[in-house]
C-alpha cells in the first residue's frame, strides 16, 4: 500500500466500545479459584465494565426454593451464592449484565435441559412466580449494592430461537415471557433497562421483525434489542474438536446491518440501542480457531466495525473455565476464552487489550480501513493494524507532527506471541507441569519495540508491518527528553 497522508482533522465514525461487556461461563463457576484468577488478570489488563453469563437461576446458584407448609406450596429465596459471585465481580470492578435464565427445576414446566450442567430450558409453570423471583432478586441486589443496580442491563433469556435453549423455539411463548418479565420489572422501577430477544443467527430477521411487531402491538418500549453474532460456517467435529471455515468478514457484518435496518423500520423504535451480547468466530467451545493467531487478526477487523450499527458487543468469553460440553481435556482445546488454563493469555486477548489502549488514547478517529484504525490523542497518535492475509502487510503513515516523538509498537503474531505453538512443540501435554505452564505463559506476551521519530516539514513518517495473522499496536507520543546529569546513553550502549 502507498503511504497514507493524514491531516489530523479527519473525524471518521468509530464507536470503540470494546470494554463494555464480556461473556462468561455459567455464573456458578465464579465460585472457583481459577475462574477468579483469570477474571482478575483480564480486568487488570483490559478492564471490562460488564459481564454476562448463563445460569443465574439454575439450581447450582440455588436462588429459588419451594417447600410445603400446612398443605400449601410456598416459595423462598436463597441469595448466599449470588451474593458471593456479585460481590467478587464488583470487587474486580465489573458489573453484571443480567441474563434472566435458565429455569429453576421446581419452577419449570418441563424437563428439557441443555449442556453438561443441565440448565432447564422450558417456560415457567407459573408466570407470577417467575416474575416474583425476578423482581425479588432486583430488590435484593438494590438493597445490597445501592442505586448502581439500576445501571445493570437486563436481558430476557438466551437464544430462544433455538429449540435447545427454549422449548420448541416457541416464538409466541417467548414473547409472553418477555412481556410478563418486562412489565413486572418496569412496575417495580421503570428505570431498569431491559431488552431482548437475545437471538442467535437462526432466522434472525424473522425473529427480530416478530419481536418488534409484538412490542409495538402490546405497547412495550424495550430499552434495547439484543442478538448474537458468530462468523463461521457449520463446523466439522473430529474427536473432541470442531474445525470450521470463517465467513467473509464483510458479509458477516451485513447480517447485523439487517437487524439495524429492521429495528429502524419501526418509527417508534428507530435508533433503539442494539447490544451484541455474544460474539466470536466459532460458536462451539471446542472451536480450535479460538486459540490461534488468525483468530486474533480476524477479531481485530470485527472490533473495527461492530460499533457501526451496534451500541455494544460482548466477546464470548473472558476465560476457559467453561463446561457447556463437559470439562476440557487439555489447556488448548478451542475454548471460547481470551485466557487459557494456567492464566495464559491467547493472542485474541491482546487484540482486546490493543483496542482498549486505542480507546484510552483518544476518541477522534482519523483513519479506519480494512486493516488499520488510527486515533488522535492530545500528545500524538495511536493505532492498530491487523493482517489476515498470507503475506507481510506493511503500512506507511504520514502524521502531522512537530518535534521529537517516541514510537512504541506491541506485536502479536505466530512467531513472537504464540502459546499454542509452544504447547504443541512440548508434545501437547494434557496436564502441563508448573514449569511447562510457566514456559508457555512466557511465550504469550507481545513483542515490544521502541524508536525515536523526528518530525520533518510538519510530518512524522512511520512504517508498521504485520506478519500473516499478526496484530500490531503502535503509540506515537510526544517525547520529553530529561537525561540525568552525566548520563550518556550512546556512550553507555557502545562501551567496550
C-alpha positions as CSV (number, residue, x, y, z in Angstrom):
1,X,0.0,0.0,0.0
2,X,1.1,3.6,-0.6
3,X,1.8,6.0,2.2
4,X,-1.4,7.3,3.9
5,X,-1.2,11.0,4.4
6,X,-3.3,12.0,7.4
7,X,-4.2,15.7,8.1
8,X,-5.2,15.2,11.7
9,X,-8.6,16.9,11.1
10,X,-10.4,13.8,10.0
11,X,-13.3,12.5,12.2
12,X,-14.1,9.0,11.0
13,X,-17.1,7.2,12.6
14,X,-15.7,4.7,15.1
15,X,-17.7,3.5,18.1
16,X,-15.0,1.7,20.0
17,X,-17.0,0.2,22.8
18,X,-14.6,-2.7,23.2
19,X,-14.7,-2.7,27.0
20,X,-18.5,-2.5,27.6
21,X,-19.1,-6.2,28.3
22,X,-17.6,-9.6,28.1
23,X,-19.1,-13.1,28.4
24,X,-18.5,-15.8,31.0
25,X,-19.3,-19.4,31.6
26,X,-22.3,-20.1,33.8
27,X,-22.3,-17.9,36.9
28,X,-21.8,-20.8,39.3
29,X,-18.2,-21.1,38.0
30,X,-17.4,-17.8,39.6
31,X,-17.3,-19.7,42.9
32,X,-14.0,-21.4,41.8
33,X,-10.5,-20.1,42.3
34,X,-9.1,-20.3,38.7
35,X,-12.1,-18.5,37.3
36,X,-11.5,-15.6,39.6
37,X,-7.7,-15.6,38.9
38,X,-8.4,-15.4,35.1
39,X,-11.0,-12.6,35.6
40,X,-8.7,-10.6,37.8
41,X,-6.0,-10.8,35.1
42,X,-8.4,-9.8,32.4
43,X,-9.6,-6.8,34.5
44,X,-6.1,-5.6,35.2
45,X,-5.1,-5.6,31.5
46,X,-8.4,-4.7,29.8
47,X,-11.0,-3.7,32.3
48,X,-14.5,-4.6,31.1
49,X,-17.4,-2.7,32.5
50,X,-20.0,-5.6,32.5
51,X,-20.1,-9.4,32.5
52,X,-22.8,-11.6,31.1
53,X,-23.3,-15.3,31.6
54,X,-25.9,-18.1,31.8
55,X,-27.3,-19.9,34.8
56,X,-28.4,-17.1,37.1
57,X,-31.5,-19.1,38.2
58,X,-30.0,-22.5,37.7
59,X,-30.0,-24.8,40.8
60,X,-26.3,-24.6,41.4
61,X,-26.7,-20.9,42.2
62,X,-29.6,-22.0,44.4
63,X,-31.8,-18.9,44.4
64,X,-35.3,-20.4,44.0
65,X,-36.8,-22.9,46.5
66,X,-40.2,-24.3,47.2
67,X,-41.4,-26.0,50.3
68,X,-44.7,-27.4,51.7
69,X,-46.3,-25.9,54.8
70,X,-49.8,-26.8,56.1
71,X,-50.6,-28.3,52.7
72,X,-49.6,-25.2,50.8
73,X,-46.6,-24.8,48.4
74,X,-44.6,-21.8,49.4
75,X,-41.6,-20.1,47.9
76,X,-38.4,-18.8,49.5
77,X,-35.1,-17.4,48.0
78,X,-31.5,-18.0,48.9
79,X,-29.0,-15.3,47.8
80,X,-25.9,-16.8,49.5
81,X,-24.1,-17.8,46.3
82,X,-25.3,-14.9,44.1
83,X,-24.0,-12.5,46.7
84,X,-20.6,-14.2,46.7
85,X,-20.5,-14.1,42.9
86,X,-21.6,-10.5,42.5
87,X,-19.5,-9.3,45.5
88,X,-16.5,-10.6,43.8
89,X,-17.5,-9.1,40.4
90,X,-17.8,-5.6,42.0
91,X,-14.5,-6.1,43.8
92,X,-12.9,-6.7,40.4
93,X,-14.7,-3.6,39.1
94,X,-17.0,-5.4,36.7
95,X,-20.8,-5.2,36.9
96,X,-23.4,-7.8,35.9
97,X,-25.2,-7.7,32.6
98,X,-28.1,-9.7,33.9
99,X,-29.3,-12.5,31.7
100,X,-32.6,-13.9,33.1
101,X,-32.3,-17.7,32.8
102,X,-32.4,-20.6,32.9
103,X,-35.4,-22.1,34.8
104,X,-35.1,-23.5,38.3
105,X,-36.2,-27.1,38.2
106,X,-39.0,-26.6,40.7
107,X,-40.4,-23.7,38.7
108,X,-40.0,-25.4,35.3
109,X,-42.9,-26.6,33.2
110,X,-40.9,-29.4,31.7
111,X,-37.7,-31.5,31.9
112,X,-35.8,-30.3,28.9
113,X,-32.2,-29.3,29.7
114,X,-29.1,-28.2,27.9
115,X,-25.4,-28.6,28.5
116,X,-23.3,-30.8,30.7
117,X,-24.6,-28.9,33.7
118,X,-28.3,-29.4,32.7
119,X,-29.8,-25.9,32.5
120,X,-33.5,-26.2,32.2
121,X,-34.8,-24.5,29.1
122,X,-38.6,-24.7,29.5
123,X,-41.1,-21.9,30.3
124,X,-42.2,-21.4,33.9
125,X,-45.1,-23.4,35.1
126,X,-46.3,-20.3,36.9
127,X,-45.5,-16.9,35.4
128,X,-46.4,-15.0,38.5
129,X,-43.8,-17.0,40.5
130,X,-41.2,-16.3,37.7
131,X,-41.8,-12.6,37.8
132,X,-41.9,-12.5,41.6
133,X,-38.5,-14.3,41.6
134,X,-37.0,-11.7,39.1
135,X,-38.3,-8.7,41.0
136,X,-37.3,-10.1,44.4
137,X,-33.8,-10.6,43.1
138,X,-33.6,-7.0,41.8
139,X,-34.9,-5.7,45.2
140,X,-32.3,-7.8,47.0
141,X,-29.5,-6.6,44.7
142,X,-30.6,-3.0,45.2
143,X,-30.6,-3.3,49.0
144,X,-27.1,-4.8,48.9
145,X,-25.4,-2.6,46.2
146,X,-27.5,0.5,46.1
147,X,-28.7,2.5,43.1
148,X,-25.9,1.4,40.8
149,X,-28.1,-1.7,40.2
150,X,-30.3,0.4,38.0
151,X,-27.4,0.5,35.6
152,X,-27.1,-3.3,35.4
153,X,-28.5,-4.0,31.9
154,X,-31.1,-6.9,31.8
155,X,-31.7,-9.4,29.0
156,X,-34.6,-11.8,29.0
157,X,-33.4,-15.4,28.3
158,X,-30.8,-16.7,25.8
159,X,-31.2,-17.7,22.2
160,X,-34.9,-18.6,22.3
161,X,-34.9,-19.1,18.6
162,X,-33.0,-22.4,19.2
163,X,-35.2,-25.3,20.4
164,X,-32.4,-26.5,22.7
165,X,-32.3,-23.1,24.5
166,X,-36.1,-22.6,24.6
167,X,-38.6,-25.5,24.3
168,X,-39.6,-25.9,20.7
169,X,-38.2,-22.4,19.9
170,X,-41.7,-21.3,20.6
171,X,-41.8,-17.6,19.5
172,X,-45.2,-16.8,21.0
173,X,-44.3,-18.3,24.3
174,X,-41.0,-16.4,24.4
175,X,-42.9,-13.2,23.7
176,X,-45.1,-14.0,26.6
177,X,-42.1,-14.5,28.8
178,X,-40.6,-11.2,27.7
179,X,-43.9,-9.2,28.2
180,X,-44.6,-10.6,31.7
181,X,-41.0,-10.0,32.7
182,X,-40.8,-6.6,31.2
183,X,-44.0,-5.3,32.8
184,X,-43.1,-6.7,36.2
185,X,-39.6,-5.1,36.2
186,X,-40.9,-1.8,34.9
187,X,-43.7,-1.8,37.5
188,X,-41.1,-2.2,40.2
189,X,-38.9,0.6,38.8
190,X,-39.2,1.8,35.2
191,X,-35.6,3.0,35.3
192,X,-34.3,-0.6,34.9
193,X,-33.2,-1.2,31.3
194,X,-34.4,-4.4,29.9
195,X,-34.1,-5.9,26.4
196,X,-34.4,-9.0,24.2
197,X,-34.9,-11.2,22.3
198,X,-31.2,-12.5,22.7
199,X,-31.3,-14.5,19.5
200,X,-28.5,-16.1,17.5
201,X,-28.2,-16.4,13.7
202,X,-31.1,-18.8,13.0
203,X,-34.0,-17.0,11.3
204,X,-32.7,-13.7,12.8
205,X,-34.8,-11.4,10.5
206,X,-38.0,-13.3,11.2
207,X,-37.4,-13.2,15.0
208,X,-36.3,-9.5,15.1
209,X,-39.3,-8.5,13.0
210,X,-41.7,-10.5,15.1
211,X,-40.3,-9.2,18.3
212,X,-40.6,-5.5,17.2
213,X,-44.1,-6.1,15.9
214,X,-45.1,-7.8,19.2
215,X,-43.7,-4.9,21.3
216,X,-45.4,-2.4,19.1
217,X,-48.8,-4.2,19.3
218,X,-48.5,-4.6,23.0
219,X,-47.3,-1.0,23.8
220,X,-44.0,-2.2,25.1
221,X,-40.9,0.0,24.8
222,X,-37.8,-2.2,25.3
223,X,-34.7,-0.3,26.2
224,X,-32.6,-2.3,23.8
225,X,-32.6,-5.1,21.2
226,X,-30.2,-7.9,21.8
227,X,-28.7,-10.6,19.5
228,X,-25.6,-12.7,18.9
229,X,-23.0,-12.8,16.2
230,X,-20.8,-15.7,15.2
231,X,-18.8,-15.9,12.0
232,X,-18.2,-19.5,10.9
233,X,-19.8,-22.0,8.6
234,X,-21.1,-25.3,10.1
235,X,-18.1,-27.0,11.8
236,X,-16.7,-30.5,11.3
237,X,-16.4,-32.5,14.5
238,X,-13.3,-34.7,14.8
239,X,-12.7,-36.4,18.2
240,X,-13.2,-33.7,20.8
241,X,-12.7,-30.8,18.4
242,X,-14.5,-28.6,15.9
243,X,-12.9,-27.3,12.7
244,X,-14.6,-24.7,10.6
245,X,-14.2,-22.1,7.9
246,X,-14.6,-18.4,8.6
247,X,-17.2,-16.3,6.8
248,X,-16.1,-13.3,4.7
249,X,-15.8,-10.5,7.3
250,X,-17.9,-8.0,5.2
251,X,-20.8,-10.4,4.6
252,X,-20.8,-11.5,8.2
253,X,-21.3,-7.8,9.3
254,X,-24.1,-7.4,6.8
255,X,-26.4,-9.6,8.8
256,X,-26.0,-7.2,11.7
257,X,-26.9,-4.3,9.4
258,X,-30.1,-6.1,8.5
259,X,-31.1,-6.1,12.2
260,X,-30.3,-2.4,12.4
261,X,-32.5,-1.8,9.4
262,X,-35.4,-3.8,10.7
263,X,-35.4,-2.1,14.1
264,X,-35.2,1.3,12.4
265,X,-38.1,0.5,10.1
266,X,-40.4,0.8,13.1
267,X,-40.7,4.5,13.7
268,X,-41.3,4.2,17.4
269,X,-38.1,2.1,17.8
270,X,-35.8,3.9,15.4
271,X,-32.3,4.3,16.8
272,X,-33.0,1.9,19.7
273,X,-29.7,0.6,21.0
274,X,-28.6,-2.9,19.8
275,X,-26.4,-4.9,22.1
276,X,-24.5,-7.9,20.7
277,X,-24.5,-9.9,23.9
278,X,-22.4,-12.7,22.4
279,X,-19.9,-12.6,19.6
280,X,-16.9,-14.6,18.5
281,X,-15.7,-16.6,15.5
282,X,-16.7,-20.2,16.3
283,X,-19.9,-20.8,18.2
284,X,-18.6,-24.0,19.9
285,X,-16.4,-24.3,23.0
286,X,-14.3,-26.7,21.1
287,X,-13.6,-24.5,18.1
288,X,-9.9,-24.8,17.6
289,X,-9.7,-21.4,15.8
290,X,-10.2,-19.7,19.2
291,X,-6.6,-20.4,20.3
292,X,-4.9,-19.2,17.1
293,X,-3.2,-16.0,15.9
294,X,-5.6,-16.0,13.0
295,X,-8.5,-15.6,15.4
296,X,-6.8,-12.5,16.9
297,X,-6.3,-10.8,13.5
298,X,-9.9,-11.6,12.3
299,X,-11.4,-10.3,15.5
300,X,-9.5,-7.1,15.1
301,X,-11.4,-6.5,11.9
302,X,-14.6,-7.2,13.7
303,X,-13.8,-4.8,16.5
304,X,-13.2,-2.0,14.0
305,X,-16.7,-2.5,12.5
306,X,-19.1,-3.8,15.1
307,X,-19.8,-0.4,16.5
308,X,-21.0,0.9,13.2
309,X,-24.5,-0.4,13.9
310,X,-24.4,-1.6,17.5
311,X,-24.2,0.1,20.8
312,X,-22.1,-2.7,22.3
313,X,-20.6,-6.1,21.5
314,X,-19.6,-8.7,24.1
315,X,-17.0,-11.3,23.4
316,X,-17.9,-14.8,24.4
317,X,-15.9,-15.4,26.8
318,X,-13.2,-13.9,29.0
319,X,-11.8,-17.3,30.1
320,X,-11.7,-21.0,29.5
321,X,-13.2,-22.1,32.9
322,X,-16.2,-23.3,31.0
323,X,-18.2,-26.5,30.9
324,X,-21.0,-26.4,28.4
325,X,-19.9,-29.6,26.7
326,X,-18.0,-31.1,29.7
327,X,-14.7,-30.4,31.4
328,X,-12.0,-29.7,28.8
329,X,-9.3,-32.4,28.3
330,X,-6.4,-30.1,27.6
331,X,-5.4,-26.4,28.2
332,X,-5.7,-25.6,24.5
333,X,-9.0,-27.2,23.4
334,X,-10.6,-24.4,21.3
335,X,-12.3,-22.9,24.3
336,X,-14.1,-19.6,23.9
337,X,-11.9,-17.7,26.4
338,X,-9.4,-14.9,25.9
339,X,-7.4,-16.7,28.6
340,X,-6.4,-20.4,28.7
341,X,-5.9,-22.6,31.7
342,X,-2.9,-21.5,33.8
343,X,-3.9,-17.9,33.2
344,X,-2.2,-18.0,29.8
345,X,-3.4,-15.1,27.5
346,X,-4.3,-16.2,24.0
347,X,-3.4,-14.0,21.0
348,X,-7.0,-12.6,20.9
349,X,-6.6,-11.4,24.4
350,X,-4.1,-8.8,23.1
351,X,-6.5,-7.7,20.3
352,X,-8.9,-6.6,23.0
353,X,-6.1,-5.1,25.0
354,X,-4.9,-3.1,22.0
355,X,-8.4,-1.8,21.2
356,X,-8.8,-0.8,24.8
357,X,-5.5,1.1,24.7
358,X,-6.7,2.7,21.5
359,X,-9.9,3.8,23.3
360,X,-7.9,5.2,26.2
361,X,-5.6,7.1,23.8
362,X,-8.3,9.2,22.1
363,X,-11.8,9.4,20.7
364,X,-11.1,11.2,17.4
365,X,-10.6,8.5,14.7
366,X,-8.5,9.8,11.8
367,X,-8.3,6.6,9.8
368,X,-10.3,3.3,9.6
369,X,-10.0,0.9,6.7
370,X,-9.8,-2.8,6.0
371,X,-6.6,-3.3,8.0
372,X,-6.0,-0.3,10.3
373,X,-7.5,2.1,12.8
374,X,-5.8,5.2,14.0
375,X,-6.9,7.7,16.6
376,X,-5.6,11.1,17.5
377,X,-4.6,11.9,21.1
378,X,-3.6,15.1,22.9
379,X,0.1,14.2,22.5
380,X,0.2,12.1,19.3
381,X,-1.5,9.1,17.8
382,X,-2.3,5.5,18.4
383,X,-3.3,2.8,16.1
384,X,-3.9,-0.9,15.4
385,X,-3.1,-2.8,12.2
386,X,-4.0,-6.4,11.5
387,X,-3.2,-8.9,8.8
388,X,-5.4,-11.8,7.9
389,X,-3.6,-12.4,4.6
390,X,-0.8,-14.7,3.6
391,X,2.0,-12.1,3.0
392,X,3.5,-9.5,5.2
393,X,1.4,-6.3,5.4
394,X,3.4,-3.0,5.6
395,X,1.5,0.2,6.3
396,X,3.1,3.7,6.0
397,X,1.6,6.7,7.5
398,X,2.5,10.4,7.4
399,X,1.1,12.0,10.6
400,X,1.0,15.8,11.4
401,X,3.7,16.4,14.0
402,X,6.4,18.8,15.2
403,X,9.5,17.8,17.1
404,X,10.5,14.5,18.6
405,X,8.3,11.5,19.3
406,X,8.6,8.1,20.9
407,X,7.2,5.3,18.8
408,X,6.2,2.2,20.8
409,X,5.0,-1.0,19.0
410,X,3.5,-4.1,20.5
411,X,3.4,-7.1,18.2
412,X,1.4,-10.3,18.4
413,X,2.0,-12.8,15.6
414,X,2.8,-16.5,15.1
415,X,6.5,-16.0,15.7
416,X,6.6,-13.8,18.8
417,X,3.4,-14.4,20.7
418,X,2.1,-17.9,20.1
419,X,1.5,-20.0,23.2
420,X,-0.4,-22.6,21.2
421,X,2.8,-23.5,19.3
422,X,4.9,-23.8,22.4
423,X,2.4,-26.2,23.9
424,X,2.3,-28.2,20.6
425,X,6.1,-28.3,20.4
426,X,6.3,-29.6,24.0
427,X,4.2,-32.5,23.0
428,X,0.7,-31.2,23.7
429,X,0.7,-32.2,27.4
430,X,-2.9,-32.5,28.6
431,X,-1.8,-31.6,32.1
432,X,1.3,-29.4,31.9
433,X,3.6,-29.2,34.8
434,X,4.1,-26.0,36.7
435,X,7.3,-25.3,34.8
436,X,5.7,-26.1,31.5
437,X,2.8,-23.8,32.2
438,X,5.2,-21.0,33.1
439,X,7.2,-21.6,29.9
440,X,4.0,-21.5,27.8
441,X,2.8,-18.4,29.5
442,X,6.2,-16.6,29.0
443,X,5.6,-17.0,25.2
444,X,2.1,-15.5,25.4
445,X,3.0,-11.7,25.6
446,X,3.5,-9.2,22.8
447,X,7.0,-8.2,21.5
448,X,7.6,-4.6,22.5
449,X,9.9,-2.3,20.4
450,X,10.7,1.4,20.5
451,X,12.2,4.1,18.4
452,X,12.6,7.8,18.2
453,X,10.9,9.6,15.3
454,X,11.8,13.2,14.4
455,X,9.2,15.1,12.5
456,X,10.3,16.8,9.3
457,X,8.3,19.5,7.5
458,X,5.4,19.1,9.9
459,X,5.1,15.4,9.4
460,X,6.2,12.2,11.3
461,X,6.5,9.3,8.9
462,X,6.1,5.8,10.4
463,X,6.1,2.3,9.0
464,X,4.3,-0.6,10.7
465,X,4.5,-4.1,9.5
466,X,2.3,-7.1,10.5
467,X,3.2,-10.6,9.5
468,X,0.5,-13.0,8.5
469,X,-2.1,-13.4,11.2
470,X,-0.4,-10.5,13.1
471,X,-1.9,-7.7,15.1
472,X,0.3,-4.7,15.9
473,X,-0.5,-1.8,18.3
474,X,1.5,1.4,17.9
475,X,1.7,4.6,20.0
476,X,3.4,7.8,18.7
477,X,3.8,10.1,21.6
478,X,5.5,13.4,22.1
479,X,8.9,12.8,23.6
480,X,10.1,14.7,26.6
481,X,13.9,14.1,26.9
482,X,15.1,14.7,30.5
483,X,18.5,13.0,31.0
484,X,20.2,12.9,34.3
485,X,23.5,14.8,34.8
486,X,26.4,12.9,33.4
487,X,24.3,10.1,31.7
488,X,25.2,9.5,28.1
489,X,23.0,6.7,26.6
490,X,25.1,6.4,23.4
491,X,28.3,6.0,25.3
492,X,26.7,3.5,27.7
493,X,25.5,1.2,25.0
494,X,28.7,1.3,22.9
495,X,31.1,0.9,25.8
496,X,33.7,-1.9,25.3
